[in-house]
Amino acid sequence: MKNKLLLSLIASSCILSADINIKDQNKLGYSIQVQSALKSYEHKSKEYYSNMDDELKKECVLYPIKKYIAVRCFIGETKNDLKDKLNHLKSQGIAGYIYKTKYNKFLELKSANQNQISNQDDYFDEEDEVTATKKVEVVSQDISSQRKDAHSKLQNSLNSSTKLSYTIQLLSAHKSNLKSLKVQYNLLPKDIKENSVIYPIGQFIAIRYLSYDNISDLKPILKELRKGQFKDSIIVKANKKKFKRLLNKDTNTQPRNPNGYQLACVSKQSFEFQKLDNFQYTKTLLDAHKFKNKNKILDSIKMYEKVFSHDQTDRSINNNLFYLYGKTNNWPKAMEKVCLIKKPGKVLYSYAIGALEINNPMIEDDLIGILKYDDTGYIHLALGVFMERNESYKKAHDYFKKAYDINRYDLYLAYAYARSCEIENDYKKAAFIYKIIAQNGEDRFQNIKKNAYERYNQISKLLQMEDER
């Protein structure tokens, strides 16, 4: 998890050139595959590609291979042509493997720039049971500037005189699955949930978000939602009076502790412990791993919770469960169980990792009250990364400094703080810490030592030039 969190911190700015001489484009060559997914989950490869460094992205394509969609970068005649590039990617923390690749296919994809997410139908004209069959597993979504004024716009639309309006359908299910859909509704981020309703349509039920008079107001929001976890969301017509009644009736919102300073722990006396025999324990644990690998997050959580009710001491199980809680924005559930764990700092860091993956806007509110449990520095590190992603550099710097103060011997924390000092133009302190990292004798830190050594040399030259002026 450390490497995963720090990819954005350690990546260097240079990208190797892809100008390789290709003698015969009809022959098979080689390229570096950095990501792949089944075509049914092709959005994962597309998301990975869209989030790549701009310079590296120029050398990569979305490459279809039978049942898979892969992200492949560079093209060469032999494996040796790509070894330096592969090593460079690995030095940035990007895992890759060399595969045989068709020259023509790779170059055509690259030149045609067929790397954009395919367009989907934006709008279904009729409100009926057919439109309610679009399904998607909802986990979470980050707040965007395009949705900040959504609530006021919604109220204005609901108070207008028109009978029909347009709404975004996030997911749907048969009415027999109402309980499951309510669970997913409760996992919605606060800004989406407060403007959404559970909307019955014949034999189906749906979660619908916003209700606007003009479809053009919804299209930019729909486009943004599809970039995240709501891949299959669509625009449909809705009865405005019905939407307003359901919105006013909704009492499902579970408010968080606004101060975030107290742990809403369940006591051992009230917690429902469950004993499993060896067979049940093994089977449940295997199911939890299987669902997690298939991205069936809610099913995986259910299995991990069952195992947790039997054993609260297994570090791996606890970390996986809290990571999935973070990924589904389920802070109340995490708080129920955290007091049953002897060292809560580690599992809360796992929660932070999951929350970071979806850029959960509530992460600071959730974690700020329990920072006293952070005996490793990694919860502060996670908050620092979150703040930097959202361009709050001063707050990020404060969190990185606190993480470093908690555990100065951890090279990852030291690197993060040194890099933050560099951003804040405190070059002397940055150079000092980079030098300490570069001089560390442990072989397992070779990549981070190498990056620190390069940064130290560059900053030292800058400082020397300033002294000579």
Long-range contacts (C-beta under 8 A, 24 or more apart in sequence): 1-349, 1-350, 1-353, 2-378, 2-412, 3-93, 4-353, 5-353, 5-356, 5-381, 5-382, 5-385, 6-93, 6-412, 6-415, 6-416, 7-92, 7-93, 7-94, 8-385, 8-389, 9-385, 9-415, 9-416, 9-419, 10-92, 10-93, 10-415, 10-447, 10-448, 10-451, 11-53, 11-92, 11-93, 12-91, 12-92, 12-451, 12-454, 15-53, 15-55, 15-56, 15-59, 15-88, 16-74, 16-84, 16-85, 16-88, 18-58, 18-59, 18-73, 18-74, 18-75, 18-85, 20-74, 20-75, 20-76, 20-77, 20-81, 21-77, 22-75, 22-77, 22-103, 23-77, 24-103, 25-103, 25-104, 25-107, 26-103, 26-104, 27-77, 27-103, 28-100, 28-101, 28-102, 28-103, 29-75, 29-76, 29-77, 29-100, 29-101, 29-102, 29-103, 29-106, 30-75, 30-76, 30-77, 30-78, 30-79, 30-81, 30-82, 30-98, 30-99, 30-100, 30-101, 31-63, 31-72, 31-73, 31-74, 31-75, 31-76, 31-82, 31-98, 31-99, 31-101, 31-106, 32-72, 32-73, 32-74, 32-82, 32-85, 32-86, 32-89, 32-96, 32-97, 32-98, 32-99, 33-63, 33-70, 33-71, 33-72, 33-73, 33-96, 33-97, 33-98, 33-99, 34-60, 34-71, 34-72, 34-73, 34-89, 34-94, 34-95, 34-96, 35-70, 35-71, 36-65, 36-68, 36-69, 36-70, 36-71, 37-68, 37-69, 37-70, 38-67, 38-68, 38-69, 39-64, 39-67, 39-68, 39-69, 41-295, 42-69, 43-117, 43-231, 45-69, 45-70, 45-71, 46-117, 47-227, 49-115, 50-117, 50-227, 57-115, 59-110, 60-115, 61-106, 61-109, 61-110, 61-114, 61-115, 62-109, 62-114, 62-115, 63-101, 63-105, 63-106, 63-109, 72-99, 72-101, 72-106, 75-101, 75-103, 75-106, 75-107, 90-447, 91-447, 91-450, 91-451, 93-447, 117-226, 117-227, 120-226, 120-232, 120-234, 121-234, 122-219, 122-222, 122-234, 122-235, 123-166, 123-215, 123-234, 123-235, 123-236, 124-234, 124-235, 124-236, 124-237, 125-237, 126-237, 127-201, 127-236, 127-237, 127-238, 127-239, 128-201, 128-202, 129-201, 129-202, 129-203, 129-204, 131-169, 131-201, 131-234, 131-236, 132-169, 132-172, 132-201, 132-202, 132-204, 132-205, 132-206, 133-172, 133-204, 134-169, 134-171, 134-172, 134-232, 134-233, 134-234, 135-171, 135-172, 135-173, 135-232, 136-170, 136-171, 136-229, 136-230, 136-231, 136-232, 136-233, 137-171, 137-184, 137-229, 137-295, 137-296, 137-297, 137-298, 138-170, 138-171, 138-184, 138-185, 138-187, 138-188, 138-207, 138-229, 138-230, 139-187, 139-229, 139-297, 139-327, 139-328, 139-329, 139-358, 140-187, 140-188, 140-189, 140-229, 140-327, 140-328, 140-329, 140-358, 140-360, 141-188, 141-189, 141-192, 141-225, 141-228, 141-229, 141-230, 141-358, 142-189, 142-228, 142-358, 142-359, 142-360, 142-361, 143-189, 143-191, 143-361, 144-224, 146-220, 146-221, 146-224, 147-191, 147-192, 147-221, 147-224, 150-191, 150-195, 150-210, 150-221, 151-194, 151-195, 153-210, 153-212, 153-217, 154-195, 154-210, 154-211, 154-212, 157-211, 157-212, 157-213, 157-240, 158-211, 158-240, 158-243, 158-244, 158-247, 160-213, 160-240, 162-213, 162-240, 163-239, 163-240, 163-241, 164-237, 164-238, 164-239, 164-240, 165-211, 165-212, 165-213, 165-237, 165-238, 165-240, 165-243, 166-211, 166-212, 166-213, 166-214, 166-215, 166-218, 166-235, 166-236, 166-237, 166-238, 167-199, 167-208, 167-209, 167-210, 167-211, 167-212, 167-218, 167-235, 167-236, 167-237, 167-238, 167-243, 168-208, 168-209, 168-210, 168-218, 168-221, 168-222, 168-225, 168-233, 168-234, 168-235, 169-199, 169-206, 169-207, 169-208, 169-209, 169-233, 169-234, 169-235, 169-236, 170-196, 170-206, 170-207, 170-208, 170-209, 170-225, 170-230, 170-233, 171-206, 171-207, 171-230, 171-232, 171-233, 172-201, 172-204, 172-205, 172-206, 172-207, 173-204, 173-205, 173-206, 174-203, 174-204, 174-205, 175-200, 175-203, 175-204, 175-205, 177-205, 178-205, 180-298, 181-205, 181-207, 182-252, 183-298, 184-298, 185-252, 186-252, 186-254, 187-328, 187-329, 187-330, 188-329, 189-329, 189-360, 189-361, 189-362, 190-361, 190-362, 191-361, 193-253, 194-253, 195-247, 197-243, 197-246, 197-247, 197-250, 198-246, 198-250, 198-252, 199-238, 199-242, 199-243, 199-246, 208-236, 208-238, 208-243, 209-233, 211-238, 211-240, 211-243, 211-244, 228-358, 229-358, 254-332, 256-331, 256-332, 256-362, 256-365, 256-366, 257-369, 259-369, 260-365, 260-366, 260-367, 260-368, 260-369, 260-370, 261-369, 262-369, 263-335, 263-338, 263-339, 263-369, 263-370, 264-332, 264-335, 264-336, 265-335, 265-336, 265-337, 265-338, 265-339, 265-340, 266-336, 266-337, 266-339, 266-340, 267-339, 268-340, 271-309, 271-336, 271-337, 271-340, 272-309, 273-309, 273-310, 274-306, 274-309, 274-310, 275-310, 276-306, 276-307, 276-310, 281-307, 281-310, 281-311, 285-317, 288-317, 288-320, 292-320, 292-324, 297-324, 297-327, 297-328, 298-328, 300-324, 301-325, 301-328, 301-330, 308-337, 312-337, 312-340, 312-341, 313-342, 315-346, 318-346, 318-347, 318-350, 319-346, 319-347, 319-350, 320-350, 321-347, 322-347, 322-348, 322-350, 322-351, 322-354, 323-350, 323-351, 323-353, 323-354, 324-354, 325-351, 325-354, 326-350, 326-351, 326-352, 326-353, 326-354, 326-355, 326-356, 326-357, 326-360, 326-363, 327-354, 327-355, 327-357, 327-358, 328-354, 329-355, 329-358, 329-360, 329-362, 331-362, 331-366, 338-370, 343-375, 344-370, 344-373, 345-373, 345-374, 345-375, 345-376, 345-378, 345-379, 346-376, 348-373, 348-374, 348-379, 349-374, 349-376, 349-378, 349-379, 349-382, 352-378, 352-379, 352-382, 352-383, 353-382, 355-382, 355-386, 356-382, 356-385, 356-386, 359-386, 359-389, 359-390, 371-402, 374-406, 375-406, 376-406, 376-407, 376-410, 377-402, 377-403, 377-404, 377-405, 377-406, 377-407, 377-410, 377-413, 378-403, 378-413, 380-406, 381-412, 381-413, 381-416, 384-416, 384-420, 385-416, 388-420, 393-420, 393-423, 393-424, 394-424, 396-420, 397-421, 397-423, 397-424, 404-433, 411-437, 411-440, 411-445, 411-448, 411-449, 411-452, 412-448, 415-448, 415-451, 415-452, 418-452, 418-455, 419-455, 422-455, 422-459, 427-459, 427-462, 427-463, 428-463, 430-455, 430-459, 431-456, 431-459, 431-460, 431-463, 434-459
